[in-house]
Amino acid sequence: MVAGIERHQKLAQIEQLRSKVRRLEQKPGMGAELATHEALGGVVQLRAGGTYAADSLALAMLLLAGPSGAGEWTAVVGVEDFGVEAAAEAGVDLERTILVPRPKDSWLEATAALVDVTTLVLVRPTGRVTPSVAEKIGARLRTRGAALVALGEWPRADVRLRATEPRWVGLGNGDGHLRARRMVVEAVRGTAPPRRTALWFPAEDGGLRRVLEPVTDIADLRKQESA
Amino acid sequence: MSRTLVVWCADWPVAAALGDAGLPRHLPAAVFAQNRVQAYNQAAREFGVKRGMRRRDAQSRCPEVQVLAADEARDARVFEEVLVRLEELRPGVMPLRPGLVALRSPARFYGGEAEAGAAIAECVVGLGIWDVRIGIADELFTAEQAARSAGLQETYAVPADGGSTAFLRALPVHVLEDANAVSLLQRLGLTTLGGLADLPGADVKARFGAQAAWVRQVIHGEGARPVSGRTPPPELATEVAFEPPLDSAEAVCFSARQAAEGFVKGLATRQEVCTEVRIEVAMEDVADSCRTWAHPRWFSSVDLIDRLHWQLAGAASGGRGGGVTGVRFVPEVAVSEAVHADGLWGGTNERVDRGIARVQGLLGHEAVVAPVLQGGRTPRDRQAYVPWGNRPSTLRDRALPWPGSIPPPAPARVLADPWPAEVCDQAGRQVVVLPRGGVSADPARYRPSAGQPWQRVASWAGPWPVTEAWWEPDGGRRVARFQLVGVDGRAWLATFDTDHWLTEASYD
């Protein structure tokens, strides 16, 4: 009886170790899903090998928070004005975040080196990025199974994210203080119609939540309305 | 029966700090912890400096007193010199704490206890430590008390066979280190250890604690602690000398490679790895460059050479370049390699560290940083960048209240260099903060920096006045902070500083 239980435990342990080996052997190939912040679910899904362009640092931090919160390493290159406290509030794990605030002219080399070892790299390129440079980085991302978030323009980015219609709550005419912000995150993937979601980011309690269900397509909405 | 000899260097923290700072040891000096006197030397005592005194009081009694910071690691490090010299005279020393060391009395070799004491005192005085006192007795506690009773550079030998009981019984109770027990004994009218010794043993333990009970046992001739010698620490530092001196950093690094490998190998034979190393570069004509480097994992010989290269580059860029005559690697922290052994499944952190090392090699050591949070008033003060691998030092406590700090949420963009901003009222005049804390007019238009377009202000809050460093002679900085939201919905944190506006942070 006792021997049977022991045997059972051992088998379970072996199975656990085997699954661990499988996970380690399996390279996070291209297209594998990376952890994405739940508030962005339905709007954007980070994928290994993908490039994402965001127009606001707060939004980029939200993208960073997904893999970082799931225990992955992340890096931030060329963002001199990275608000560390805001990043921590958004859910970025500072322990596993590498910052290269002033890469000077070597931002490309630094990014390439960090793509090798981290899962998500946030980069603000200095100067224009040529399509050939973007393609080189893209190839590297695909082989390493990492993703890249660019602040500003990035040639042929898979998804372009914009933070639109920001509305702050809590500020009056000389009184109060900033408490919460409602904003609409808009994601454009190629030529597909944009996906939108309205977020309280940050919400009154410092958290982060959806305002409405994501409106995937304006045309759908119109159809619903006419029906 | 072998006798115990205790060497006591009085006011050791002061002697160590003066020695470490390269100051002569006869100066009046005191070591301060949290602004209060922790230890002081004889010269300061003559001026009336007392333990627990505030710094300004100590300085008012003795204006030339040397103010030194307390540092236990330094005390221990400087005492190591004394231990090494004593070990040359008599192996098997037992350091009790910095400034106090016991050894088996070498009286037979020197032909008498007074002679042995004199030989040891001479050796310690030879190191520049004047205030040394030596006690010899049958047992450790008695010998320590004897050393404390001895005169300057003198030896106090407690007679053997029963002499120690009489000696200890006459001592006042405050030689016990337990302040509660001392206070209680004094209130009970027991002023000497003799009074303590006459109490029943079980009651002493129950009422006065373990230390008093042990001292009582010692007076009765029991509970003696043997002197056990220490094993001298091995020499792990490695050095290499260059003759003639080398000028280029590349040549130095190339020539130091073998020393670095030897250093790592020397530690490896003891199954240890170094996580913090001090690299000392001796230079011709200019002061030596000395710097401590930490590593997130441990130093391999390649890492050591990298650090050496950065250190030389830093010295050269600081205008302190010169012919290098020698390089020395000193392990500051060495840990068992088992602590850092690779896991069965491979360490992901190791991979990350290699990637970081590549970027560091490209951009320099300070270019790759770890973000940390700390306490402060402005968003910029509340964060810090720590070069990767270094331990954060002197971070401000976040738990303190920090009056004048900005309530959350925190701004996403914290500008490293604030932008010069402009804030105008309806009539187009600059908004100013009045001395009593009001604003001249409501802000109506805002421009975050010179190159950006003007923005109408939709809502605003402030001014939140903060006076920073008002105790400085120039009156510190009086600033007032504002939160401004433009009609485009973007929020900014702006500061009015005496006569101009700055954009400190942005919330998007």
Interface residues (C-beta under 8 A of the other chain):
Chain A: K20 L24 S56 L57 A58 M61 W73 E80 D81 F82 G83 V84 E85 A86 A87 A88 E89 L94 T97 I98 L99 V100 P101 R102 P103 K104 S106 E109 A110 A113 L114 D116 V117 T118 A163 E165 P166 R167 W168 L171 G172 N173 G174 D175 G176 H177 L178 R179 A180 R181 M183 P202 G206
Chain B: W345 G346 T348 R351 V352 R354 G355 I356 R358 V359 L362 L363 A367 V368 V369 A370 P371 V372 L373 P379 R382 Q383 A384 Y385 W388 I406 P407 P408 P409 A410 P411 A412 R413 V414 L415 A416 V439 D442 S459 W460 A461 G462 Q483 V485 D488 G489 R490 A491 A505 S506 Y507 D508
